[in-house]
Amino acid sequence: ADHPLATTDPAWSTAASPLITAYRGGIPSRTPVWFMRQAGRSLPEYRRVREGIGMLESCLKPELASEITLQPVRRHDVDAAIFFSDIVVPLRLAGVDVDIVPGTGPVLGTAVRTAEDVAALPELSDESLEPIHEAVRLTVAELGSTPLIGFAGAPFTVAAYMVEGGPSRDHLGPRTMMHADPETWDALATWAADTAGRFLRAQLEAGASAGQLFDSWAGSLSLADYERFVQPHSARALAHVSDLVGADGQSVPLVHFGTGTSEILPAMRDAGAAVMGVDYRLPLGEAHRRLGASPGPDGRGAVPLQGNIDPALLDAPWAVLEAHVREVVESGRVAPGHVVNLGHGVPPGTDPEVLTRVVELIHSLRP
Ligand code: CP3
């Protein structure tokens, strides 16, 4: 049976918002836009509240996490908030020794490499997710009809950090493990899928209106490896929330995103999310063609798209950036729904006034 979410008060409903309308393939009242990493170092108000507080510590203080989530919505008038957290927060909540090192990224106390390492991984409990529930409740109370997007890291991307013990360029560790020790890989990716699924479900049950699965590093996989070793686990993570329905009785929109995914986009779509995020390497028209040309198991062809302004152009002269943004909005018209975003996260050095101006431009273009 479908599981209705808590936010059913129509006054608070986000169901008619431009974001949710576009995610469902409808025509929104204005062209929706938000930015991956819209909360963060590009904002002086973020740097101020984060002073002297570690990244993961700030994610686990509900008032602070909520305040940081709201900052870019107030400043840029974006059409969604994305919950301020990180893909490794559920690992920390489960009891895994992990930290985020500034300028580096997630680092583990000990890498997870053997069957024994995987068997010893602690389970993420419902009680440990209470700071997440509270931060989301505080945030949606402030947001009103602006939707909050919850998220989780996909099993491959999270497992890549776990096997390497930290960031890596080519993700050799997890890619070797898939072939050399497929049973251990399967157990690790299953753990990561269930952990991600519970983390995402906590955010949606507490009031988030949509969810995004970040498989940021999936682009380092061949199509064959993606299909065999990764897609079933991403599908398992998404299945944790596929029974959830919003205030309008329709299933909660889920977005699936990675970088360098041009060759695996249809296989990612087949993991089950309704909306595909596209990085800056693939024009939206081509993404649409590739998805439409390969209908999923349910016969679905074309899907709503999210993307894909090249973050590099945020630092280009305005005339260059403006032409690019107009082209992205124009090319998105082929899809059944389009939510504008960047092709990856906001670079930390971005001038926030440029982002505000990009939002104004997008809102001035007919949906
Ligand atoms: O605004 C948002 O998008 C929401 C918050 C968010 C963060 N991380 C906050 C964060 C989200 C959705 C993430 C997801 C995340 N974390 C991903 C997937 C998205 C992507 O960018 O591909 C990945 C791969 C991570 C792992 C991670 N966490 C990295 C690589 C880094 C950067 C390390 C650095 O300092 O350069 C982090 C840290 C992190 N997560 C920061 C933020 C705002 C920067 C830390 C800081 O401001 O001190």
Residues whose N, C-alpha, C, O or C-beta is under 5 A from the ligand:
A	BS01	CP3	F35 M36 R37 Q38 A39 G40 R41 M55 I82 F83 F84 S85 D86 I87 I100 V101 P102 G103 T104 G105 P106 F151 F214 S216 G345
